[in-house]
Amino acid sequence: MKKILLSLLSVFFFTTFFAQVPSNITVYDCGGHSENIYNTLGTGKSVIVLSKGVDCSICRNSAPGWQTWAAANTNNVAVWGAITYLYNPAAFPPASMCILTDTWEVTYGWANIFTFPDSNRLWFQASTPKYYVYSAIDSSIAYQGTSSTLARNAAIAQSIVGLNKNILLDAQVFNYSGLVTLKDLPRSIHALKIYSAKGQLVFQKNLSQSNEKIDVSHFDKSIYILQFSSPKGLKSKKLVF
């Protein structure tokens, strides 16, 4: 009997705290409006889902800052608010989640954040707040974690709004033995930023030549995102160092 109880507890713990977050889904706010992850990514915008608990003080304190950031980046990033609960699910039955969600939206002025009740706790992972960034480059989940800074950086790096697809048409970008070679870059490209897979900015440089070599031998072996800037827009490219 004891073993059965332990097994049940293990299953409960796993499904509660390590459930798979959706890779694609349509969500509905309390007014019946809907948004779909893949459809939004198709516009070139990356998506950040903010998992916020109505009974989480950290979530409440950071809420106004998210509205400010969302308003400043609305052309490049879609910010969604998945409103749930943290400590006591019994205190927040599904019937009351829309009331709580609407109250949250009004209280913190979330005019630029698509806010919906996450009644089934699809994005809940052990605690709140949590952040999930969906990439417009390849539709993957580029970041999931507790750092708002990393989530914001990842979202900016993974957005391809305004991208001129020919910006790197004739350029060669490759890594060999810890040396990234940039060859035949268009003269319009004036800057490079390199982000880790988690969205952390690890390198940046102004570019003035069409050929550059960058030493990345000291970087951890992983996938990195190279973001090139030009007056025509941004171009992101994934590369393994």
Order of alpha helices (4+ residues) and beta strands (2+ residues): alpha-beta-beta-alpha-beta-alpha-beta-alpha-beta-beta-beta-alpha-beta-beta-beta-beta-beta-beta-beta
